Amino acid sequence: MSVYEPEALIAKDIDAYLDQHQHKSLLRFITCGSVDDGKSTLIGRLLYDSKMIFEDQLAALEADSKRVGTQGQNIDFALLVDGLAAEREQGITIDVAYRFFTTEKRKFIVADTPGHEQYTRNMVTGASTADLAVILVDARKGVLTQTRRHSYLAHLLGIRHLVLAVNKMDLVGYSQSTYDKIVADYAAFAASIGIAGFTPMPISGYQGDNVTTRSAHTPWYQGPTLIGHLESVELDVAADQAKPFRLPVQWVNRPNQDFRGFAGMIAGGTVRPGDKVRILPSGHTSTVSRIVTFDGDLDAAVAGQSVTLTLADEVDCSRGDVIAAASDPCQVADQFEATIVWMAAEPMLPGRPYWLKLGTQLVTANVQAPKYQVNVNTMEHLAAKTLELNAIGVANLSTDRPISFEPYSASRDLGGFILIDKLTNATVAAGLLHFSLRRSQNVHWQALDVSREAHARLKNQSPAVLWFTGLSGAGKSTIANRVEKKLLRMNRHTFLLDGDNVRHGLNKDLGFTDADRVENIRRVGEVAKLMTDAGLVVLTAFISPFRAEREMVRQMMAPGEFFEIFIDTPLADAEQRDVKGLYKKARSGTLKNFTGIDSPYEPPENPDLRIDTTKVTPDEAAEMVIKLLFGEL
Amino acid sequence: MSIELTHLRRLEAESIQIFREVVAETENPVMLYSVGKDSAVMMHLARKAFFPAMPPFPLLHVDTTWKFRAMYELRDRMAKESGMQLLVHQNPDALARGINPFDHGGLHTDLWKTEGLKQALDKYGFDAAFGGARRDEEKSRAKERIFSFRSANHRWDPKNQRPELWRLYNTKKAKGESIRVFPISNWTELDIWQYIHLENIPIVPLYFAAERPTVERDGLILMVDDDRFRLKPGEKPVMRSIRFRTLGCYPLTGAVESHAATLPEVIQEMLLTTTSERQGRAIDHDQAASMEKKKQEGYF
């Protein structure tokens, strides 16, 4: 690792320098430690070593060092960033100060939090945007209560990269055994709170050992320097872009009647024109038409980019909605368990309505009394009736309408929220969603009542859904009818949900647009699910053209109870049969949105059973389905 | 295959997110447009944020009548080019009293800028104003929030600032309160220059070195931009190759001697230079007039 010496390149070839610096990445990190750990000295050193200090500042620094510094005639780097005493006198709230420096590989934003009272609130704020945390430990003191507290908070806020900087190594004679013991102590603690890994290093912020340059005093240390590590640590870019797509809609862009764009910053995943998306919480689906930017349309956009999407359909979508991957949407719920960090002098009032802001959604929320409070020094759970300033607790909360969310562990943007006092408008708390309560409540509720197992036992059968999918006229209803008759003869309790019949009643309000087709399948899925709860073997005969909805229905059912049966009839054959005369109408244009003609059909990729109707008779097909149901295939 | 976002793209995305959040959650926003390089970047980002629509807010120039002529030219050109509405406010009181930087010292800034800004915000009823301040400009700004709240009489209450977590901004405010929003808080001077270079953003030519008529006073090189400049007895304008690192009222803004006539040369000089940006502004040298105090009084 070499010292960063940009001057030569700047002076020699500014264009090459600019080119190099336009391709840097950005790393945001937080430094954790109290005054005595040498945090300010370390940050000052980083700024100094990366040549981010101008001569006039340096002159002032040298003068101040001699006047008020704590390092004798040497430069007191802490003075570069401190100046906090004066601010305290002026009564200015100090929570987080942001410092900036750059090397040839990365730009860094350092969140610096003063390490005294208010520490929890400040550190949580700084950690909320950090990719990495530098935990400073004084080599003379080892792992202290505050080290554990800092680590717990960093871990709580989802920081995946931790650096254990054992500082002031110069004051312990660069002793390897001292260092090894601290690292071992810390490793034991880290494992106990679920920290998967960390990068330890012996440094001296004051002397500069292993900060920018490898130290001659620690030949036993083979790892990277602090800057070397900060420059090279792998960010979670690829993982974030591989997540399912999420765009919280910030603003609807409507410059004229012909353009309607949905603007926001992508919270996760990747999006491309042609991608199927679902609008949450409504559940309507559409397709991405364009990714519009000032610099031209994009072929793809990824997490962290601010974009504007247009959709193929005129679907309802406004601020607060989330546009998500249709095949893997996020959850929608109105009751949650969450960790809450209280940040206001006024304690939390369980039951009082607060504004809750999550992503671009603003709702009213009620927080229940905490289940427990966490002692941030010992990680013990304490009983608590409320939460005071800087307290962290776990509580249930409910919102006045459903919100789209993800657990905080999966997404900071869709799992982190703030609470706002409705009277003072102050931000009073930060929260991290764990999970929605609905599912766990249902299981509990059913267990007390006549259970689905009881229903099934009474009928002496296992409930199941036989889901027939295929083009119109493929033979779904014909085969399903034969299967049901056979099952009846076997004393099975069944029910056949047929597409046409359902559209005469339950779904008579739905048409054949993509959105309506999705809703059609969703409702049928819910009905089929209720019927399996009642112990029935359900047969459904619906075109169900989209993979995403068939997958959605599969997810609704108990494991092993859903069978996707693909009635595979080539379009030409189905059209030739045209039992209901619909293909003729579709071809003549009098029938719109007809699957296979002007509306797509997405064949199953891995159906539980595929029936090629050009090769088997309806009766043979029915036999195959029976075998599938009884596990004889 | 993942797409690597550079630091400039991430800063850009963050700024755009802030612009959109303000437009979505406030009633009557405005952008303070001072015609400097930070304003130029801010305006460019605003145009990106709302494309293909125009930014749904006007530009407000709180004018002192003492800006460089080249600034007025670029201001009018950019307003025209962007199609955005340009509001120019000159404090009528300062105008009537003939307040100028030669006779009135600190009062000049106070009346034209601080009071002028308050007047304009009140006159149009703006409840949110975008400003181009950056956290790297000086130590006291490092802890500034991106959203800064002002009381109905424009006072800043430093004891009551809201924590800013994740990308969540609490924009709730009482009637009469307003917000100053700084979308380029996390940009450094180098980022600004690189972005101007990368995106080809028009800036005032005064940032580039050229032969200009100057006088030297109190260690500052001042440009004689028009015949209102009062020459002291015996003082004669001298042609020097100069440029400006920061732009304000021309009689108060110090130039640096330079031959950097292109953007890369300017950046090169900036990187190799040894004095920090705000040194060129007379305002910061005012005895103990800390930024903090000015902010509490309503200075942007």
HADDOCK unambig.tbl for C-alpha pairs under 7 A between the chains (distance, minus, plus):
assign (segid A and resid 7 and name CA) (segid B and resid 272 and name CA) 6.88 0.50 0.50
assign (segid A and resid 10 and name CA) (segid B and resid 268 and name CA) 6.02 0.50 0.50
assign (segid A and resid 11 and name CA) (segid B and resid 268 and name CA) 6.97 0.50 0.50
assign (segid A and resid 14 and name CA) (segid B and resid 264 and name CA) 6.32 0.50 0.50
assign (segid A and resid 14 and name CA) (segid B and resid 268 and name CA) 6.03 0.50 0.50
assign (segid A and resid 15 and name CA) (segid B and resid 264 and name CA) 6.64 0.50 0.50
assign (segid A and resid 22 and name CA) (segid B and resid 6 and name CA) 6.99 0.50 0.50
assign (segid A and resid 23 and name CA) (segid B and resid 6 and name CA) 5.48 0.50 0.50
assign (segid A and resid 24 and name CA) (segid B and resid 6 and name CA) 5.40 0.50 0.50
assign (segid A and resid 24 and name CA) (segid B and resid 7 and name CA) 5.84 0.50 0.50
assign (segid A and resid 25 and name CA) (segid B and resid 5 and name CA) 6.72 0.50 0.50
assign (segid A and resid 25 and name CA) (segid B and resid 6 and name CA) 4.61 0.50 0.50
assign (segid A and resid 25 and name CA) (segid B and resid 7 and name CA) 4.70 0.50 0.50
assign (segid A and resid 26 and name CA) (segid B and resid 6 and name CA) 6.78 0.50 0.50
assign (segid A and resid 26 and name CA) (segid B and resid 7 and name CA) 4.63 0.50 0.50
assign (segid A and resid 54 and name CA) (segid B and resid 274 and name CA) 4.84 0.50 0.50
assign (segid A and resid 54 and name CA) (segid B and resid 275 and name CA) 5.29 0.50 0.50
assign (segid A and resid 54 and name CA) (segid B and resid 276 and name CA) 5.65 0.50 0.50
assign (segid A and resid 55 and name CA) (segid B and resid 274 and name CA) 4.56 0.50 0.50
assign (segid A and resid 55 and name CA) (segid B and resid 275 and name CA) 5.53 0.50 0.50
assign (segid A and resid 56 and name CA) (segid B and resid 274 and name CA) 6.78 0.50 0.50
assign (segid A and resid 56 and name CA) (segid B and resid 275 and name CA) 5.32 0.50 0.50
assign (segid A and resid 56 and name CA) (segid B and resid 276 and name CA) 6.78 0.50 0.50
assign (segid A and resid 91 and name CA) (segid B and resid 159 and name CA) 6.32 0.50 0.50
assign (segid A and resid 92 and name CA) (segid B and resid 158 and name CA) 5.03 0.50 0.50
assign (segid A and resid 92 and name CA) (segid B and resid 159 and name CA) 5.18 0.50 0.50
assign (segid A and resid 93 and name CA) (segid B and resid 158 and name CA) 6.10 0.50 0.50
assign (segid A and resid 93 and name CA) (segid B and resid 159 and name CA) 4.99 0.50 0.50
assign (segid A and resid 93 and name CA) (segid B and resid 161 and name CA) 6.83 0.50 0.50
assign (segid A and resid 94 and name CA) (segid B and resid 143 and name CA) 6.99 0.50 0.50
assign (segid A and resid 96 and name CA) (segid B and resid 143 and name CA) 5.78 0.50 0.50
assign (segid A and resid 97 and name CA) (segid B and resid 142 and name CA) 5.06 0.50 0.50
assign (segid A and resid 97 and name CA) (segid B and resid 143 and name CA) 3.99 0.50 0.50
assign (segid A and resid 98 and name CA) (segid B and resid 142 and name CA) 5.14 0.50 0.50
assign (segid A and resid 98 and name CA) (segid B and resid 143 and name CA) 6.09 0.50 0.50
assign (segid A and resid 99 and name CA) (segid B and resid 136 and name CA) 6.96 0.50 0.50
assign (segid A and resid 99 and name CA) (segid B and resid 142 and name CA) 6.44 0.50 0.50
assign (segid A and resid 100 and name CA) (segid B and resid 136 and name CA) 6.84 0.50 0.50
assign (segid A and resid 107 and name CA) (segid B and resid 7 and name CA) 6.55 0.50 0.50
assign (segid A and resid 125 and name CA) (segid B and resid 163 and name CA) 6.56 0.50 0.50
assign (segid A and resid 125 and name CA) (segid B and resid 164 and name CA) 6.44 0.50 0.50
assign (segid A and resid 125 and name CA) (segid B and resid 165 and name CA) 5.13 0.50 0.50
assign (segid A and resid 128 and name CA) (segid B and resid 165 and name CA) 5.67 0.50 0.50
assign (segid A and resid 128 and name CA) (segid B and resid 166 and name CA) 5.12 0.50 0.50
assign (segid A and resid 129 and name CA) (segid B and resid 166 and name CA) 5.24 0.50 0.50
assign (segid A and resid 238 and name CA) (segid B and resid 2 and name CA) 5.24 0.50 0.50
assign (segid A and resid 241 and name CA) (segid B and resid 2 and name CA) 6.44 0.50 0.50
assign (segid A and resid 250 and name CA) (segid B and resid 20 and name CA) 6.62 0.50 0.50
assign (segid A and resid 250 and name CA) (segid B and resid 21 and name CA) 6.53 0.50 0.50
assign (segid A and resid 250 and name CA) (segid B and resid 24 and name CA) 6.93 0.50 0.50
assign (segid A and resid 251 and name CA) (segid B and resid 20 and name CA) 6.56 0.50 0.50
assign (segid A and resid 251 and name CA) (segid B and resid 24 and name CA) 5.99 0.50 0.50
assign (segid A and resid 253 and name CA) (segid B and resid 53 and name CA) 6.79 0.50 0.50
assign (segid A and resid 255 and name CA) (segid B and resid 52 and name CA) 6.98 0.50 0.50
assign (segid A and resid 255 and name CA) (segid B and resid 53 and name CA) 4.81 0.50 0.50
assign (segid A and resid 264 and name CA) (segid B and resid 17 and name CA) 6.82 0.50 0.50
assign (segid A and resid 265 and name CA) (segid B and resid 17 and name CA) 6.39 0.50 0.50
assign (segid A and resid 293 and name CA) (segid B and resid 48 and name CA) 6.92 0.50 0.50
assign (segid A and resid 293 and name CA) (segid B and resid 51 and name CA) 6.56 0.50 0.50
assign (segid A and resid 294 and name CA) (segid B and resid 48 and name CA) 5.13 0.50 0.50
assign (segid A and resid 294 and name CA) (segid B and resid 51 and name CA) 5.58 0.50 0.50
assign (segid A and resid 294 and name CA) (segid B and resid 52 and name CA) 6.99 0.50 0.50
assign (segid A and resid 304 and name CA) (segid B and resid 10 and name CA) 6.85 0.50 0.50
assign (segid A and resid 304 and name CA) (segid B and resid 13 and name CA) 6.93 0.50 0.50
assign (segid A and resid 305 and name CA) (segid B and resid 13 and name CA) 5.43 0.50 0.50
assign (segid A and resid 306 and name CA) (segid B and resid 13 and name CA) 4.91 0.50 0.50
assign (segid A and resid 306 and name CA) (segid B and resid 16 and name CA) 6.56 0.50 0.50
assign (segid A and resid 306 and name CA) (segid B and resid 17 and name CA) 6.47 0.50 0.50
assign (segid A and resid 359 and name CA) (segid B and resid 168 and name CA) 6.85 0.50 0.50
assign (segid A and resid 425 and name CA) (segid B and resid 172 and name CA) 5.58 0.50 0.50
assign (segid A and resid 425 and name CA) (segid B and resid 173 and name CA) 6.11 0.50 0.50
assign (segid A and resid 426 and name CA) (segid B and resid 162 and name CA) 6.56 0.50 0.50
assign (segid A and resid 427 and name CA) (segid B and resid 162 and name CA) 5.96 0.50 0.50
assign (segid A and resid 427 and name CA) (segid B and resid 163 and name CA) 6.83 0.50 0.50
assign (segid A and resid 427 and name CA) (segid B and resid 170 and name CA) 6.83 0.50 0.50
